[in-house]
Amino acid sequence: MPRQGLTQRLVVEKAAQLIEETGYGQLTIQALAARLNVKPSSLYKHIDGMEQLTVLLSLLSLERIKTACRQQTAGFFGKDALSRTAFAYRDFALCSPQLYKAMIRVPQLEPNPQLHTSMHELWQMIFEQVLESGISEEEAVHFTRMYRSQLHGFIALEEAGYFTNSDQDREESFRWMVSHLLLILDQVRENRPHIVSERSKNGTSN
């Protein structure tokens, strides 16, 4: 019998579970239908097909990573918030590596207003934390790009199996990377003593 109470949200969450077990590339409508104990045709009442499912998985990934980062940074600002965001970001990627890949693939997907908005919210959250450190908006754009590149680079190498052939703990390596990355903000600010953002003055953050 078709499963009762099937919703689009449930379909997407089951798809997220499935890709973590079998890999992102193994996801098909047939495999998802089998997991939900329904006929493949039943899924089309909730999703248009794999293209929409891919978008919905990316949205779920963004939703979860933003929630994790916001929970960890509540009440913190500037460098403290950036440090906590870094660890929350990596924790999400390690716990849900396939869903993280769904988020990273967003630029490869067809333009989608919801995806664009959600991705911008993640970028804006980090950007606001950088601005709270007292650098200019132009410098904050550069730093935000560098910050995200450093996080993703570490995560990608870690997921590929690197950082295992040394006595040095990779957790300590990540902490070292984040702490030294944030020191750059001090250097930038010291070189621009006249630049203090309004957000930093007010101590506010989105």
DAVENRA-V444200 format. One record per helix or strand. SS is the DSSP state (H for helix, E for strand). FROM is the first residue (numbers start at 1). LEN is the number of residues. Records with the same first field share a line. If there is no record, write none. Layout:
SS: FROM-LEN / FROM-LEN
//
This chain:
H: 8-15 / 24-3 / 29-8 / 40-4 / 50-24 / 78-18 / 97-12 / 113-19 / 137-23 / 170-22 / 198-5
//
